[in-house]
């Protein structure tokens, strides 16, 4: 159950499922994602992430606008800390970075803690 609820929340957040009255139903996007090959899944995930997760869209927009297409993760962490505790802000940023890397909408250098578009 501890793993099921976050998964359902993620499916709803990304627009892949609707939950009502204890039932879960995949949306057309969710069905497309489930039926797709890995490359197409990444594309569908990227579109959903940019559409439904404002932080992911914000990070990508900042990277697109910067001449070097780089930004320190600390910049986004500070922004999140205006609304969340330090721990929660770090957890949210880590999740969005992992999702963004999976969707290949940006890269992240663990050593320098810098987000970038170097390989895109």
C-alpha positions in Angstrom: 0.0 0.0 0.0 2.9 2.4 0.8 4.1 2.0 -2.8 0.6 1.9 -4.5 -0.7 5.3 -3.3 2.3 7.4 -4.6 2.1 5.5 -7.9 -1.6 6.4 -8.3 -0.9 10.0 -7.3 1.8 10.1 -10.0 -0.4 8.6 -12.6 -3.1 11.3 -11.8 -0.5 14.1 -11.7 0.8 13.2 -15.1 -2.7 12.8 -16.6 -2.3 9.1 -17.2 -5.2 8.0 -14.9 -8.4 9.2 -13.2 -9.4 7.9 -9.8 -13.0 8.0 -8.7 -14.9 6.1 -6.1 -12.0 3.7 -5.5 -11.7 2.9 -9.2 -8.7 3.8 -11.3 -9.0 4.2 -15.1 -6.3 4.9 -17.5 -6.7 8.0 -19.7 -6.0 7.9 -23.4 -2.5 9.1 -22.6 -2.1 6.4 -20.0 -3.2 3.7 -22.4 -0.8 5.1 -25.1 2.0 5.1 -22.6 1.3 1.5 -21.5 1.2 0.2 -25.1 4.3 2.1 -26.3 7.8 1.0 -26.8 10.5 2.6 -24.5 11.4 5.5 -26.8 7.8 6.5 -27.4 7.2 6.1 -23.6 9.9 8.6 -22.9 8.4 11.0 -25.4 4.9 10.6 -23.9 6.4 11.0 -20.4 8.3 14.1 -21.4 5.1 15.8 -22.9 3.1 14.9 -19.7 5.9 16.1 -17.4 6.2 19.5 -19.2 2.4 19.9 -19.3 1.5 18.9 -15.8 4.5 19.5 -13.6 5.2 23.3 -13.4 8.6 22.8 -11.8 9.8 20.6 -14.7 8.6 23.2 -17.2 10.2 26.0 -15.2 13.6 24.2 -15.1 13.5 23.5 -18.9 12.5 27.1 -19.6 15.4 28.5 -17.5 17.8 26.1 -19.3 16.5 27.0 -22.7 16.8 30.8 -22.0 20.3 30.7 -20.5 23.2 31.1 -23.1 25.1 28.2 -21.7 22.0 26.1 -21.1 23.1 25.4 -17.5 21.8 26.2 -14.0 22.7 25.1 -10.5 20.2 22.9 -8.8 20.5 25.1 -5.7 18.7 27.9 -7.6 15.6 25.8 -7.9 16.0 24.4 -4.4 16.0 28.0 -3.0 12.8 28.7 -4.9 11.1 25.6 -3.5 12.1 26.5 0.0 10.0 29.6 -0.2 7.0 27.3 -0.1 8.2 24.0 1.4 10.5 22.8 4.2 14.1 22.2 3.4 13.6 18.4 3.4 10.4 18.5 1.3 12.0 20.9 -1.1 15.0 18.6 -1.6 12.7 15.6 -2.0 10.6 17.4 -4.6 13.6 18.7 -6.6 15.2 15.2 -6.5 12.0 13.7 -7.9 11.6 16.2 -10.7 15.3 15.9 -11.6 15.0 12.1 -11.8 11.8 12.4 -13.9 13.4 15.0 -16.2 16.4 12.9 -16.7 14.3 9.9 -17.5 12.2 11.9 -20.0 15.4 13.4 -21.4 14.2 17.0 -21.1 17.4 17.9 -19.3 20.5 16.3 -17.8 22.0 16.6 -14.3 25.6 16.4 -13.3 25.7 14.8 -9.8 29.3 16.0 -9.2 28.6 19.7 -9.9 24.9 19.6 -9.1 24.2 21.5 -12.3 21.3 20.9 -14.6 22.0 21.3 -18.3 21.0 20.7 -21.9 24.4 19.5 -23.1 23.3 16.3 -24.8 20.0 17.6 -26.2 
